């Protein structure tokens, strides 16, 4: 059930994001399915243009080569994204912002007066740190 909320979050973020985050001027979506649907629509509207067919072929080939590696690496991090309360596959900057916000909220020093809350806060921040580190490591490996 949480997966549907992750997907909805990505979809809304894609739809309502006003930034054009591509160098080609084409709109890029956070949600992979939305991006594929958008690309398919553009291809349909531009049908008949040899240039478009070639771009489509190259794009599909690039996805086929890249996707399995990225998906396998990121799939292991699904729980880590959930720990940091961001949609699965969210941009690293969103992960970083959420991580810092959660650390401020659950930092053990804020709960020093109650030993039980202090212990729980210590456990939570430990999990947050581990999740963030795994996502950061994966992002760095995928960039190189």
N, C-alpha and C positions, 0 to 999 in steps of 0.2 A: 504494500500500500504506500509506503514512503516514496517508492520509485515514481509513482504517478505525480506526487507533489514536486519531486525534483524535475520531472519532465515539464510540468506546467510552469514551474519557475523559469526554466530555460526558455520555454516558448514565449512567455510574457516578456522576459528580458530581451529576447530577440525582436519581438514586435515593437516594443516601446522604446528601445534604445535608439536614440537619434544620431548617434555617432556613426560615421562611415569608417569602419575599421579595416579597410582594404586599400591597397595602393592603386588598384585598377579602377576604382570608382564604383564597383559593384557592391551591393549590400552583402555583408557577411552576417550570418546568424549563429548564435550560440548553440541552438538546438540542431543537431545533425540532420534529423528528418526534415525539419523546416528548410534547412539549407538545400537539401536534395530536391525537395518539392519546388523551391524557388528556382533552382537551376533548371529543372525540367520544364517549368513554365517558360522561362526565358528561351530555352532551346526550341520549344514549340512555337513561340511567337516569332522567333527568328528562323524558322524552318525554311529550308531551301537555300540557305547561304552555306556554301562549301566551307567557309572559314569557321562557322559555328559548329558544324559537324566535326571538324578537326579538333577544335577546342574541347568539345564534349568527349571525344575519344581520348585525348590526352589527359583530361581531368579524371575520367573514369579509370584510366590506367594508373595514374598517380595515386588515386584513392585505394585502388586494389593493392598497390605495393606498400603503401604506408599504413593503412587502416589496421590490419591484423596485429602488427607490432604495437601500435599505439593502444589499441583496444585491450590487448592482453596485459600490457604494462599498467594501464589505468584501471582495469577491472579489479585488480588486487587492492586498489585504493578506495573502492566504493564506501567502505565503512569509515575510512579516514575523512572523506568529504562529509559524511553524515556527522561525525564527531565534531567537525568544525562548523556545522550548520550551514553549509553551502550546497547548492545543487551539484550532483555528480558531474565532473568535467568542467566545473566553473573555471573562469580565467584565474590565473595565479594571483593577480592583484586582488580579486574578490576574496580569495582564500586567505591572503595575508591580512586584509582588513578585518575579516571575521575572526581570525586567530587572535589578533591584538585586542579586539573588543571582548572576546570571551576570556582572555587572560586577565583583563582589567576586572571583569565581573567575578571571576572565580579565584583570584589570587589569594593564597593562604593568609597573607598579612591582613586582609580585610576581615578575616574570620578568626583572628587570634584569640578572641575572648571566649569562644566556645570550642572546647577540644574536639567534639564530634564533627562540627562543621569544618574545623581546621583540617582534620584528617581527610574528610571528604573532598575539600577544596584542593588538598595536596594531590590526591589521587586523580582528580579531574584535570588539574593543570599538567600532571605528568602525561596523561592520555592526549591532551591537546598538543603538548610539545612533541610527542612521538608521532602523532598523525601529521602535524605540520612538517616535521622533518622528512617523513616518508614522501609526502607530496612534493616538497621542495627538491628532494633527491631525484625523484622521477622526472620532474620538469627539467632539471639540469641534464639528465641523461638523454631526454628526448630532443633537447636543443642541440646537443653535440652529435 
